[in-house]
């Protein structure tokens, strides 16, 4: 299972504009509380609240129970904690629900005004749309595609380290997809830009919703040619690893390398490659 | 080759903020002209202009030549034509360049104001960023991921027809990816919502930049269970096809079915499936 995927809710999108239907479900709804992207926790568990207000975001149905989310700074029932810190404490299905709500709220926070005319916009569709009362433009949540790829040459893979990362932390390369390119083309551009590598063949592995704030990660393997030279802008360092070296890094046994975060798809790519022989 | 992919330009993103470098290249640059997303054509060829102004969008390098794009209503040098009408007349590499420029200009047209505070924003990075002079928020072009999938059951595939389409026109199912879901999950949700089908296994096939206005299409195959019943909202009709029926539709020989547009990835999926035996 890939962290932040596996949301078990039925989004029931057809009901998002059905105010009467939603009204019936609010009183008995379960409510996830977030503040600035941080879920409300009680110890190491989500602090679910009972009963949703009119402005709650509708996340979907859990069987007969409607599930909502609210942005609030009321921490009486627990403590707001960073999602990165609790992603692996939560059951996978709850982490995925939190991820969806976090992305939506962070989109709302940055999109209160109409990009088309500058007027303040209004929330519609139980939180899934904003509409401009002045120019009538409709605005939908952003989902920003990102490619993350493990360059492969012979029996080695290449990892990179960004300037801001702690010494020893290394991960596959990554970058945003731009308008007018496929993910395969974005992958080829990024490995060339960041490490001077020529992409020969790109293979899709898996995708992952990534709620920081609203990316969609495309995990790829890419056969490359070239030595691999860090660009000195994004990447400070690159390193070719054998499967044995990567395995010891993943197991926490490598003398000077730290693996990618356990909830990141970079770790999934690396683990998959290590397990092939 | 997938239409709108295969842009041959080196985007040279590292130079987008290098005003001196750009200034040297404008006078000898080649310039693509668009008006409201329509490229300027002379007959069936792009009407390239010479020399770029200071506000031209920098698309990248074609060898030693810098390539730019401008939004203009000046049609002295040709005629503005719909991209859908000329996509297959243009060489593939030029169609891909037009697609990138079209997506960017349509993003600019709808994003002149800051979604964070409502203030008018300013173009930066040779057209690849807008910045708010009031709140300093940076805004990047949208790329909206869409899943398009061919449902398969046994030796048949399912196509759907939307209400707005002409009678007989059928295509794979499609929908926008929402925050908090992988493409595999978006695919499963869409086939359930639109046709009442349960997804069993999703396979990635290819991606395609889709400049109407700025989508990124993910072409998928999905093994499904269920009969397939159109939702009556998006889809008016669904139909299971054998490979022979799909082949005759693709060849234009089917008595009452019309294939998807030739430049759409739906056609690529269908052709790939037909060619498997």
Interface residues (C-beta under 8 A of the other chain):
Chain A: X2 X4 X5 X6 X7 X11 X13 X14 X96 X97 X99 X100 X101 X103 X104 X107 X110 X111 X112 X113 X114 X115 X116 X117 X118 X119 X120 X128 X137 X139 X140 X141 X142 X143 X144 X145 X176 X177 X178 X179 X180 X181 X182 X183 X184 X185 X189 X193 X204 X206 X207 X208 X209 X211 X214 X216 X233
Chain B: X2 X4 X5 X6 X7 X11 X13 X14 X96 X97 X99 X100 X101 X103 X104 X107 X110 X111 X112 X113 X114 X115 X116 X117 X118 X119 X120 X128 X137 X139 X140 X141 X142 X143 X144 X145 X176 X177 X178 X179 X180 X181 X182 X183 X184 X185 X189 X193 X204 X206 X207 X208 X209 X211 X214 X216 X233
